[in-house]
């Protein structure tokens, strides 16, 4: 028999028994609840993370806890997993009927040093090392010794060194930070779980019970004789452990205890908050770890006052800490107190170290062939980027064919070559002269410039002629004339910009008047493209020739009609109409009933009657109205059906509830009907079409959102 069938059979069996013996009441087991706490590995390279799981509710027996990182599965009967590497884990446990899983438990990789990458440099070239990742100081060393690494820079995060030989640099540091709280449910926010106690747990103490405790937000809510001022310590809506002290066993009854995995030879800090609930005798709290008394302190001598108790403990050779709290006072007068925010932490010191190698190579001097002198302005070929002895690099400054210049060759990185140089002699040129060109209006015709100067120098002009803006043109003499460049500046007066009155926005499809062919400042011209009343368009005005004016634009905004749809369905027990779609942002809404009366002005409304409805949606002055007909507003599961053909409750109607699957079981746990994508098809018949007898049937409804609802439905023909 499957798990689901077994579960249903047991549930139905309990129901049948209860129906016959206890006035039709059904007792179901509490839900299975999985909780956890975790600590990440303390230092880089260590796999000492922990995950501790606890489980409540459900039905016994429990399975072992299971922990998986995607490749390896570990099991534990206690829920304690230690020696874990950084990574993402999934924790799970099963009871007799179900399995609960907690995914995405992340153990974080501890922070480590980050050091600069290895580089290759030339001998004596400065290079800056860098390191990050620690809040404490750094210390650098070099092998072999490097005289540029001195006491003034060997503690810097970014020392600059100039090695003469290949050198290995090592940086060391430490990190020191407190660990996370290793106590499970130390603030009692998860209720009565994660710890052990010799005391009796009571949800409500009634008139008071010695050697008992509860988990509550206030002491008075657990025991009505306690004062009302005793609220829990943690800020917010947490809980605390409220204790009515033991009067027996000479104070050997454990009030609270928990076992935690620890690292050997590590110092830990244990702390808790305590307040006295009732006097005259305050509790005397003794703390033991692994059976050894760590400290004893009285609870506060005044009521309703929280006080912090803190102790340190070194683990020595221990790998676990069995922590126990005892109350050594056994009188019945007073001796009532509360505990909260129990913590167990340690300061972790990690030794960090990283190395980086700087490789040093010798330098080579690049060599080049000499270049013949040139005339100023003559073509000058690019200098070679590879020297005669195969050194790659770049030249500076940029080539200058107007003056004698010495150029410097800078070798590319990684070649360990020194700079080289080359001098190019440039003989001076004759300066060409030209007749001045009169100013023109922007856009007017512009004649080609002469290719021979007044003093007989031939050449070419650049850039291309521009009749829209004032431009200085450069004359480049032809090769072999030893002439320098010449220039002519042609002034182009700017055009007047046409201006127009803005056109108001329109709705898509509205009438659109022709744009004026004369601007407000008397410029005539034409527009493009053609007018379009269906979409926002920018139109360009092109002035007629001879007016010395520039183009202008006018944008006409066209607002589209809203495109939306109306959806209907249940939201809990309410039947809701809502809208979505294009153009609904910042829109206004008017909902109408079948009499076209306004019944709402929001994007969704709740209705209580079937009928015809419509929505008018307006956006930026454009509006659209759409109708919808509602034939059913049922948003609850019927308690019964009467399939007698009278048109009233003939079917099990779930049509508005988005049901993925319906299953019907008889009193003996046998499935008599099932259907996927169910709406309202069941009329009290079995899967084979047989009439089912009157009576109570158990249903299981699986919704499309993954939720499941169960209950009882009665057939009464």
Secondary structure as the mmCIF struct_conf table of DSSP 4:
data_model
#
loop_
_struct_conf.conf_type_id
_struct_conf.id
_struct_conf.beg_label_comp_id
_struct_conf.beg_label_asym_id
_struct_conf.beg_label_seq_id
_struct_conf.end_label_comp_id
_struct_conf.end_label_asym_id
_struct_conf.end_label_seq_id
HELX_RH_AL_P HELX_RH_AL_P1 UNK A 3 UNK A 21
BEND BEND1 UNK A 22 UNK A 22
TURN_TY1_P TURN_TY1_P1 UNK A 23 UNK A 24
HELX_LH_PP_P HELX_LH_PP_P1 UNK A 29 UNK A 32
STRN STRN1 UNK A 33 UNK A 39
BEND BEND2 UNK A 42 UNK A 43
TURN_TY1_P TURN_TY1_P2 UNK A 44 UNK A 45
STRN STRN2 UNK A 49 UNK A 56
BEND BEND3 UNK A 57 UNK A 58
BEND BEND4 UNK A 60 UNK A 60
HELX_LH_PP_P HELX_LH_PP_P2 UNK A 61 UNK A 62
STRN STRN3 UNK A 65 UNK A 68
BEND BEND5 UNK A 70 UNK A 71
STRN STRN4 UNK A 73 UNK A 76
BEND BEND6 UNK A 77 UNK A 79
STRN STRN5 UNK A 80 UNK A 84
HELX_LH_PP_P HELX_LH_PP_P3 UNK A 85 UNK A 85
BEND BEND7 UNK A 86 UNK A 86
STRN STRN6 UNK A 87 UNK A 94
BEND BEND8 UNK A 96 UNK A 97
STRN STRN7 UNK A 99 UNK A 107
HELX_LH_PP_P HELX_LH_PP_P4 UNK A 108 UNK A 111
STRN STRN8 UNK A 114 UNK A 115
HELX_LH_PP_P HELX_LH_PP_P5 UNK A 116 UNK A 118
STRN STRN9 UNK A 119 UNK A 122
TURN_TY1_P TURN_TY1_P3 UNK A 123 UNK A 124
STRN STRN10 UNK A 127 UNK A 128
STRN STRN11 UNK A 131 UNK A 132
BEND BEND9 UNK A 133 UNK A 133
BEND BEND10 UNK A 135 UNK A 136
STRN STRN12 UNK A 139 UNK A 143
BEND BEND11 UNK A 144 UNK A 144
TURN_TY1_P TURN_TY1_P4 UNK A 147 UNK A 148
BEND BEND12 UNK A 149 UNK A 149
TURN_TY1_P TURN_TY1_P5 UNK A 151 UNK A 155
BEND BEND13 UNK A 156 UNK A 156
TURN_TY1_P TURN_TY1_P6 UNK A 157 UNK A 158
STRN STRN13 UNK A 160 UNK A 161
BEND BEND14 UNK A 164 UNK A 165
STRN STRN14 UNK A 167 UNK A 178
HELX_LH_PP_P HELX_LH_PP_P6 UNK A 179 UNK A 181
BEND BEND15 UNK A 183 UNK A 183
TURN_TY1_P TURN_TY1_P7 UNK A 184 UNK A 187
TURN_TY1_P TURN_TY1_P8 UNK A 189 UNK A 190
BEND BEND16 UNK A 192 UNK A 192
BEND BEND17 UNK A 194 UNK A 194
STRN STRN15 UNK A 196 UNK A 196
BEND BEND18 UNK A 198 UNK A 199
STRN STRN16 UNK A 200 UNK A 201
BEND BEND19 UNK A 203 UNK A 203
STRN STRN17 UNK A 206 UNK A 206
TURN_TY1_P TURN_TY1_P9 UNK A 207 UNK A 207
BEND BEND20 UNK A 210 UNK A 211
STRN STRN18 UNK A 212 UNK A 216
BEND BEND21 UNK A 217 UNK A 217
STRN STRN19 UNK A 218 UNK A 218
BEND BEND22 UNK A 219 UNK A 219
TURN_TY1_P TURN_TY1_P10 UNK A 220 UNK A 222
STRN STRN20 UNK A 223 UNK A 223
TURN_TY1_P TURN_TY1_P11 UNK A 224 UNK A 225
BEND BEND23 UNK A 226 UNK A 226
TURN_TY1_P TURN_TY1_P12 UNK A 228 UNK A 229
STRN STRN21 UNK A 231 UNK A 231
BEND BEND24 UNK A 233 UNK A 237
STRN STRN22 UNK A 240 UNK A 244
BEND BEND25 UNK A 248 UNK A 248
HELX_RH_3T_P HELX_RH_3T_P1 UNK A 249 UNK A 251
BEND BEND26 UNK A 253 UNK A 253
STRN STRN23 UNK A 254 UNK A 261
TURN_TY1_P TURN_TY1_P13 UNK A 264 UNK A 265
STRN STRN24 UNK A 267 UNK A 278
BEND BEND27 UNK A 280 UNK A 280
STRN STRN25 UNK A 281 UNK A 281
STRN STRN26 UNK A 284 UNK A 289
TURN_TY1_P TURN_TY1_P14 UNK A 290 UNK A 291
STRN STRN27 UNK A 292 UNK A 298
HELX_LH_PP_P HELX_LH_PP_P7 UNK A 299 UNK A 300
BEND BEND28 UNK A 301 UNK A 302
STRN STRN28 UNK A 303 UNK A 303
TURN_TY1_P TURN_TY1_P15 UNK A 304 UNK A 304
STRN STRN29 UNK A 307 UNK A 314
TURN_TY1_P TURN_TY1_P16 UNK A 316 UNK A 317
BEND BEND29 UNK A 319 UNK A 319
STRN STRN30 UNK A 320 UNK A 327
BEND BEND30 UNK A 332 UNK A 333
STRN STRN31 UNK A 334 UNK A 334
STRN STRN32 UNK A 336 UNK A 361
STRN STRN33 UNK A 364 UNK A 365
STRN STRN34 UNK A 374 UNK A 375
TURN_TY1_P TURN_TY1_P17 UNK A 376 UNK A 377
BEND BEND31 UNK A 378 UNK A 378
HELX_LH_PP_P HELX_LH_PP_P8 UNK A 381 UNK A 384
BEND BEND32 UNK A 385 UNK A 385
STRN STRN35 UNK A 386 UNK A 386
TURN_TY1_P TURN_TY1_P18 UNK A 388 UNK A 389
STRN STRN36 UNK A 392 UNK A 392
STRN STRN37 UNK A 393 UNK A 396
BEND BEND33 UNK A 397 UNK A 397
TURN_TY1_P TURN_TY1_P19 UNK A 401 UNK A 402
BEND BEND34 UNK A 403 UNK A 403
STRN STRN38 UNK A 405 UNK A 411
HELX_LH_PP_P HELX_LH_PP_P9 UNK A 412 UNK A 412
TURN_TY1_P TURN_TY1_P20 UNK A 413 UNK A 414
BEND BEND35 UNK A 415 UNK A 415
STRN STRN39 UNK A 417 UNK A 418
STRN STRN40 UNK A 420 UNK A 424
STRN STRN41 UNK A 426 UNK A 427
STRN STRN42 UNK A 430 UNK A 431
HELX_LH_PP_P HELX_LH_PP_P10 UNK A 432 UNK A 432
HELX_LH_PP_P HELX_LH_PP_P11 UNK A 435 UNK A 439
STRN STRN43 UNK A 440 UNK A 441
TURN_TY1_P TURN_TY1_P21 UNK A 442 UNK A 443
BEND BEND36 UNK A 444 UNK A 444
HELX_LH_PP_P HELX_LH_PP_P12 UNK A 447 UNK A 450
BEND BEND37 UNK A 451 UNK A 451
STRN STRN44 UNK A 452 UNK A 452
TURN_TY1_P TURN_TY1_P22 UNK A 454 UNK A 455
BEND BEND38 UNK A 456 UNK A 456
STRN STRN45 UNK A 458 UNK A 458
STRN STRN46 UNK A 459 UNK A 462
BEND BEND39 UNK A 463 UNK A 463
BEND BEND40 UNK A 467 UNK A 469
STRN STRN47 UNK A 471 UNK A 477
HELX_LH_PP_P HELX_LH_PP_P13 UNK A 478 UNK A 478
TURN_TY1_P TURN_TY1_P23 UNK A 479 UNK A 480
BEND BEND41 UNK A 481 UNK A 481
STRN STRN48 UNK A 483 UNK A 484
STRN STRN49 UNK A 486 UNK A 490
STRN STRN50 UNK A 492 UNK A 493
HELX_LH_PP_P HELX_LH_PP_P14 UNK A 494 UNK A 495
STRN STRN51 UNK A 496 UNK A 497
HELX_LH_PP_P HELX_LH_PP_P15 UNK A 498 UNK A 498
HELX_LH_PP_P HELX_LH_PP_P16 UNK A 501 UNK A 505
STRN STRN52 UNK A 506 UNK A 507
TURN_TY1_P TURN_TY1_P24 UNK A 508 UNK A 509
HELX_LH_PP_P HELX_LH_PP_P17 UNK A 513 UNK A 516
BEND BEND42 UNK A 517 UNK A 517
STRN STRN53 UNK A 518 UNK A 518
TURN_TY1_P TURN_TY1_P25 UNK A 520 UNK A 521
BEND BEND43 UNK A 522 UNK A 522
STRN STRN54 UNK A 524 UNK A 524
STRN STRN55 UNK A 525 UNK A 528
BEND BEND44 UNK A 529 UNK A 529
TURN_TY1_P TURN_TY1_P26 UNK A 533 UNK A 534
BEND BEND45 UNK A 535 UNK A 535
STRN STRN56 UNK A 537 UNK A 543
HELX_LH_PP_P HELX_LH_PP_P18 UNK A 544 UNK A 544
TURN_TY1_P TURN_TY1_P27 UNK A 545 UNK A 546
BEND BEND46 UNK A 547 UNK A 547
STRN STRN57 UNK A 549 UNK A 550
STRN STRN58 UNK A 552 UNK A 556
STRN STRN59 UNK A 558 UNK A 559
HELX_LH_PP_P HELX_LH_PP_P19 UNK A 560 UNK A 562
STRN STRN60 UNK A 563 UNK A 571
TURN_TY1_P TURN_TY1_P28 UNK A 572 UNK A 573
STRN STRN61 UNK A 574 UNK A 582
TURN_TY1_P TURN_TY1_P29 UNK A 583 UNK A 583
TURN_TY1_P TURN_TY1_P30 UNK A 585 UNK A 586
STRN STRN62 UNK A 588 UNK A 592
TURN_TY1_P TURN_TY1_P31 UNK A 594 UNK A 595
STRN STRN63 UNK A 598 UNK A 600
BEND BEND47 UNK A 602 UNK A 603
STRN STRN64 UNK A 604 UNK A 607
BEND BEND48 UNK A 609 UNK A 609
STRN STRN65 UNK A 611 UNK A 619
TURN_TY1_P TURN_TY1_P32 UNK A 620 UNK A 621
STRN STRN66 UNK A 622 UNK A 630
BEND BEND49 UNK A 631 UNK A 631
BEND BEND50 UNK A 636 UNK A 636
BEND BEND51 UNK A 639 UNK A 639
STRN STRN67 UNK A 640 UNK A 641
BEND BEND52 UNK A 644 UNK A 649
BEND BEND53 UNK A 651 UNK A 651
TURN_TY1_P TURN_TY1_P33 UNK A 655 UNK A 656
BEND BEND54 UNK A 657 UNK A 657
STRN STRN68 UNK A 659 UNK A 665
TURN_TY1_P TURN_TY1_P34 UNK A 667 UNK A 668
BEND BEND55 UNK A 669 UNK A 669
STRN STRN69 UNK A 671 UNK A 676
BEND BEND56 UNK A 677 UNK A 677
BEND BEND57 UNK A 679 UNK A 680
BEND BEND58 UNK A 683 UNK A 684
STRN STRN70 UNK A 685 UNK A 685
TURN_TY1_P TURN_TY1_P35 UNK A 687 UNK A 688
BEND BEND59 UNK A 689 UNK A 689
HELX_LH_PP_P HELX_LH_PP_P20 UNK A 690 UNK A 690
STRN STRN71 UNK A 691 UNK A 691
HELX_LH_PP_P HELX_LH_PP_P21 UNK A 692 UNK A 693
BEND BEND60 UNK A 694 UNK A 694
STRN STRN72 UNK A 695 UNK A 703
TURN_TY1_P TURN_TY1_P36 UNK A 704 UNK A 705
BEND BEND61 UNK A 706 UNK A 706
STRN STRN73 UNK A 708 UNK A 715
#
